[in-house]
């Protein structure tokens, strides 16, 4: 595999050249993975829709001929990309209401049934 084939497979160019020596170069790639969103009540092995996931860091070491010699997923030692979102998590809201509303209805039924 060459560096160009890594570019093509990930769909992005290197984010940063971490190090360059006579015998090898180390590139940092940042790309987004695809996650699966489902409704908690209908969770299955293959249902849901594809959504954009978190950013992932990948270190690619190439020799002087641009042949890949090592692929390494890196965590905290790489430059972390933080994506802040202020969106409402609908899965949490749906889970909250699917638990709270039935409990409230049972409580109302018990109170009205006691009289």
Helices and strands as residue ranges (DSSP letters): H 3-10, E 16-20, E 24-37, G 40-42, E 49-63, E 68-73, H 90-114
